């Protein structure tokens, strides 16, 4: 695991400290960091002076050599451009994803761990959004994240970064959604470095505009 040292101040006791954070997490070589991704604590640290909890933001790359996945969290827009430049040509057989959203980074790795196709996951979330909008026309969301809490699968909806509501969801429907929406080529080359609900909306639009979409 590659690391870097951040100079931080505790938001509770204001003590200065040096925090070591990972810049890469290798699924096989870094089991503790991988566990922290799965349980959502990768970006959480405890102040050694007062015991207060701190949320620390940093860019990180996740690598799963078995499933051939590379996933980048890039909170800095300049870092996004740098990573995009690295993947003008993707490694053969690899799934490569980039996100500027911390929650989506954690969501994707958990989804890959559970064996989900993240494109199918986004289409699945989109079907729930459209169901809500069909009954509540004033409901507007521009993002959605999948999670599991309180013993139930949930999709949380957001508008401009603000949480606006959630629904219970059934991930057993994901394979059917994949078959329905991802089994046909749209005929349009669509960037898949950034796969989110916006990607799903664009894919659905392309699918509906296929010459044979009415068949």
Secondary structure by P-SEA (a helix, b strand, c coil): cbbbbbbccccccbbbbbbbbbccccccccaaaaaaaaaccccccccccccbbbbbbbbbbbbbcccbbbbbbbccaaaaaaaaaacccccccbbbbbbccaaaaaaaaaaaaacccaaaaaaaaaaaaaaaaaacccccccbbbbbbcccbbbbbbbccccccbbbbbbccaaaaaaaaccccccccccccccccaaaaaaaaaaaaacccccc
